[in-house]
Amino acid sequence: MARIVVSQLPNARIGILALLITVALVRMLFSLPLPGSYSQTQTANELDLPKLGVLEAHIALQAAVISMESDSLQTETATMAVESGNSTEKPLAETPAVLAKPPPVLVNFTAVRNLSAEHSQHKLDTFSQGTLSPYFENSSCLTYTPLIDKFPAMAHRLSSLDTGRLLTIPKEHFSLVQPPPSIYTFNPANAIEYALLDIKYMFECGPDAKRDIRFSDDCTVNNTMPKPEGYKSPKLQHNLTLAHDSLKSIIKAWSTFSRQHNFIWWMSHGEMLGWFWNGKLLPWDVDLDIQMSTYDLMQLVAFNQTLIDGRFLVDVSPNIFVRSPQELNTIDARLIDSQTGYLVDITGLSLLESSNSLENQTEPDKVKCKSPHTYLLSDILPLHETVLEGIAMWRPRAAISILSREYSEKALYQERYRHVMMNETFVWQNSSSIWESIGDVPLVEEVALSSSSPSAPQEDEDNL
């Protein structure tokens, strides 16, 4: 009998260990919030300030873990070098930096921001409509001579779309140091913990992934499901009239909502290119992109899962609290039409680490999103109020420069475009200032006007 007990003891220990691991995993899973549940939708004036200390401890813990992993990796590298007899050629101090795991760039919440009133407030200014803004860019951003020659006329045409209002956002609003969202149930530690996992939060449908999977009953391609080997995506199909009506409805509702709650945002990417041509959406553009500061993005958390006008869903990803590029979560938030599934992507811009101290820098301040697109802060500010599809909104100061970098100068002057995924060609009509579809007509030379962000449809980029 004694022999039996002794022989079964290792199995008992394994069983107990397995049980402990299972309990730990269950506790961990239940402690992590589900997508969309890391905060509630109602607002509160009181902040759960004691939890801020938990966040600071969590960040310190992450830094310590990363440091230990880096030290361990360097030690292993040095040991391998000694064993191979190359220790003199590759000393520890010369271990390539790429071997060290870079720490994630996280938002650092603080309860009190020591900002003077002068630097913490938006500044609104005006200039006479119909004249060039004193901040309007010049032709130095261009290299194509015919485009440079047309720049004066181009500048006055674009200024005619502006309302004459300018807005400057405090540099602090792009910093990684931010106050917590104004919601008493917000737990920074849980939010950061979930964000560090980089689990894909938003799921789309369709060959071009331009609709939300939850509100697209007629979707032919479910991007949440693995595709069999040799799978060929069907032809892209969109009711462009329905898509544009949906997108304009989203922006109208969001424009009113954002004014009510003091959110500052501006156009970007595809709709800014459409604005450049004629103040309208590109006819093949079936989603929109807007940007905002880190501060506004953080405060948007208080309205996560809110339905604007009972129809348009505000969906904020918990991954916004990691500002490093994340392959699965480059989009920070979305506005989604629950009736059609069409959506507006929201991305936040944060100061690069070299500028994040908020002190005077010898180099220009740069901001980036998680794609990552990088901009000079002076290219963004001051924002100019303009009109797109009859809706007033802000645009970046150096819109022409940004567009020429993202899409190439060809996108600013070539008057024909073939959308490869739609198998449809569009031609610019000077007489009516609109893009007109001429059907499935191949072109010898095409311009890379993407359907959204400049990195979206690779097929179009190949046609340059």
Order of alpha helices (4+ residues) and beta strands (2+ residues): alpha-alpha-beta-alpha-beta-alpha-alpha-beta-beta-alpha-beta-beta-alpha-beta-alpha-beta-alpha-beta-beta-beta-beta-beta-beta-alpha-beta-beta-alpha-beta-beta-beta-alpha
